[in-house]
Amino acid sequence: MEVVQHRQPARRTGGRSARVRSAVLDSTLIALLSHGLDDLSITEIAQRAGVHPTSIYRRWGSKSNLVLDAVLSQTAVEIPTPDTGSLRGDLLALMRSIATFLRTPLGELLVRAALWHELPEFEAARGGYWVERFRMGVALLESSRDRGELRPDVDPLLALEALVGPLHLRVVLTREPIDDEFIEKCVDVVLEGIATAHR
């Protein structure tokens, strides 16, 4: 698999257990971006992190769980849940973060991984990643519902799918540019269907 350049993983702080977890997750991201999922090696990750492989298996249980933890930890930093005080502001901030992330090596890797079918051991990680990311997005929309900006009958999960779908369509299929004008149009189209009249 082609070796890609990558950002430094997000720095994490805390006690010894947190430092060990941080070292392992950072090493996992480096290995992922260097070799891809198909050649991911727990032994290499352990050596890079300065721990024994059994420590990784004891804590995470499988490569799938380890990858899920590493990717979610990084994307939580790169795609934070916005809180601008308005539904439109939150959706714009979220879409801009996602668009930026999709251009990173890790974002590109996740897009490629979403199209793979020959790595069944990572299916749980792929499913878990989207469940968690959509959970965070649903929480964002529920906050806007509490502010009276979201219609009470709107399905927040479907609204999120309608919102982020065009980004992934352009990345995977059309390869058209994702600029701020496109992002604003996507947000405004979705808002027409989900927002209350007095947003």
RAFENUR-V461413 format. One record per pair of residues at least 4 apart in sequence whose C-alpha atoms are under 8 Angstrom apart, sorted by the first residue. I is the first residue (numbers start at 1). GAP is how many residues later the second one is. D is the distance in Angstrom with one decimal. If there is no record, write none. Layout:
I:GAP:D
I:GAP:D
This chain:
1:34:6.2
1:35:6.7
2:32:7.8
2:33:7.3
3:30:7.0
3:31:4.9
3:32:6.2
4:29:6.1
4:30:6.0
4:101:6.8
5:28:7.3
5:29:7.6
5:100:6.9
6:24:7.7
6:27:6.5
6:98:7.5
6:99:5.7
6:100:7.4
7:97:8.0
7:98:7.8
9:17:5.6
9:20:6.9
9:21:7.8
9:65:6.8
10:16:7.6
10:64:6.2
10:67:7.0
11:11:7.6
12:6:7.8
12:7:7.3
12:10:5.9
13:5:6.7
13:6:6.5
13:9:7.7
14:4:5.1
14:5:6.2
15:4:6.1
16:4:6.1
17:4:6.2
18:4:6.0
19:4:6.1
20:4:6.2
20:29:7.6
20:31:7.9
21:4:6.0
22:4:6.0
23:4:6.0
23:26:5.0
23:27:7.9
24:4:6.0
24:21:6.7
24:22:6.9
24:24:7.9
24:25:5.2
24:32:7.8
25:4:6.3
25:41:7.5
25:44:7.3
25:45:4.8
26:4:6.3
26:23:8.0
26:44:7.2
27:4:6.1
27:18:5.4
27:19:7.8
27:21:6.0
27:22:5.9
28:4:6.0
28:17:5.8
28:38:7.6
28:39:6.9
28:42:6.6
29:4:6.1
29:38:7.9
29:41:6.5
29:42:7.3
30:4:6.0
31:4:5.8
31:5:7.1
31:9:6.5
31:10:7.7
31:13:7.8
31:14:6.8
32:4:4.6
32:5:6.0
32:8:6.4
33:72:7.0
33:73:6.7
33:76:7.5
35:4:5.6
35:5:6.4
36:4:6.3
36:73:7.6
37:76:8.0
38:81:7.2
41:4:6.3
42:4:6.0
42:11:6.3
42:14:7.7
42:21:7.3
43:4:6.2
43:10:5.7
44:4:6.2
45:4:6.1
46:4:5.9
46:5:5.0
46:6:5.7
46:7:5.3
46:10:7.2
47:4:6.3
47:5:7.3
51:4:6.8
51:5:7.8
52:4:7.1
53:4:6.5
54:4:5.9
55:4:6.2
56:4:5.9
56:5:7.2
57:4:4.4
57:5:6.1
60:5:5.7
60:6:5.6
61:4:6.7
61:5:7.8
62:4:6.4
63:4:6.0
63:59:7.7
64:4:6.2
64:57:6.5
64:58:5.0
64:59:7.8
64:60:6.6
64:61:5.2
65:4:6.2
65:59:7.9
65:60:6.3
66:4:6.2
67:4:6.0
67:58:6.8
68:4:6.0
68:57:5.0
68:58:7.4
68:60:7.0
68:61:6.3
69:4:6.0
70:4:6.3
71:4:6.1
71:58:7.8
72:4:5.9
72:57:6.6
72:60:8.0
73:4:6.8
74:4:6.4
75:4:5.3
75:5:7.5
76:4:5.3
76:5:7.9
78:19:6.9
78:23:6.6
79:15:7.0
79:18:5.3
79:19:6.2
79:22:7.2
80:14:7.6
80:17:7.7
81:13:6.9
81:55:6.8
81:56:7.3
81:59:7.0
82:8:5.4
82:11:6.3
82:12:6.4
82:58:7.6
83:7:6.0
83:57:7.9
84:5:5.7
84:6:5.5
85:4:7.2
85:5:7.3
86:4:6.1
86:58:7.1
86:63:7.9
86:113:7.9
87:4:6.2
87:54:7.5
87:57:5.7
87:62:6.6
87:63:7.9
87:112:7.6
88:4:6.1
88:99:7.2
88:100:7.8
88:103:7.5
89:4:6.1
90:4:6.1
90:50:7.7
91:4:6.0
91:96:6.5
92:4:6.1
92:91:7.0
92:92:6.7
92:95:6.5
93:4:6.2
94:4:6.2
95:4:6.0
95:69:7.1
95:88:6.6
96:4:6.1
96:84:7.6
96:87:7.2
97:4:6.1
98:4:6.1
99:4:6.8
99:68:6.9
99:79:7.0
100:4:7.0
101:5:7.7
101:6:5.4
102:4:7.7
102:5:4.2
102:6:5.8
102:9:7.8
102:69:7.8
103:4:6.1
103:5:6.4
104:4:6.2
105:4:6.1
106:4:6.2
107:4:6.3
108:4:6.3
109:4:6.0
110:4:6.1
111:4:6.9
111:61:7.4
112:4:6.8
113:13:8.0
114:12:7.2
119:4:7.2
122:4:6.3
123:4:6.1
124:4:5.9
125:4:6.0
126:4:6.6
127:4:6.2
128:4:6.2
129:4:6.2
130:4:5.9
131:4:6.0
132:4:6.4
133:4:6.4
134:4:6.0
134:23:6.9
134:26:7.5
135:4:6.3
136:4:6.5
137:4:6.5
137:20:7.9
137:23:7.0
138:4:6.1
138:18:5.6
138:19:6.2
138:22:7.5
139:4:6.2
140:4:6.6
141:4:6.3
141:9:7.3
141:15:6.2
142:4:6.3
142:8:7.9
142:14:7.5
143:4:6.5
144:4:6.4
144:5:5.4
144:6:5.8
145:4:5.5
145:5:4.5
145:6:6.9
145:7:7.0
146:4:7.9
148:48:7.2
148:51:7.3
149:46:5.6
149:47:5.3
149:48:8.0
149:49:7.0
149:50:4.8
150:4:7.2
150:44:6.0
150:45:4.6
150:46:5.5
150:49:7.9
151:43:5.8
151:44:5.6
151:45:5.2
154:5:7.4
154:40:6.1
155:4:6.2
156:4:6.2
157:4:6.3
158:4:6.2
159:4:6.2
159:31:7.1
159:35:7.4
160:4:6.1
161:4:5.5
162:4:7.5
162:28:7.0
163:23:6.5
163:24:6.6
163:27:6.3
164:4:6.8
165:4:6.1
166:4:6.2
166:20:7.5
167:4:6.3
167:11:7.2
168:4:5.9
168:5:8.0
169:4:5.4
169:5:6.6
169:6:8.0
170:4:4.8
170:5:4.9
170:6:5.4
170:7:7.3
170:8:7.4
171:4:5.2
171:5:7.3
178:4:6.1
178:5:7.1
179:4:6.4
180:4:6.1
181:4:6.2
182:4:6.2
183:4:6.2
184:4:6.1
185:4:6.1
186:4:6.3
187:4:6.1
188:4:6.2
189:4:7.1
190:4:6.4
191:4:5.2
195:4:6.6
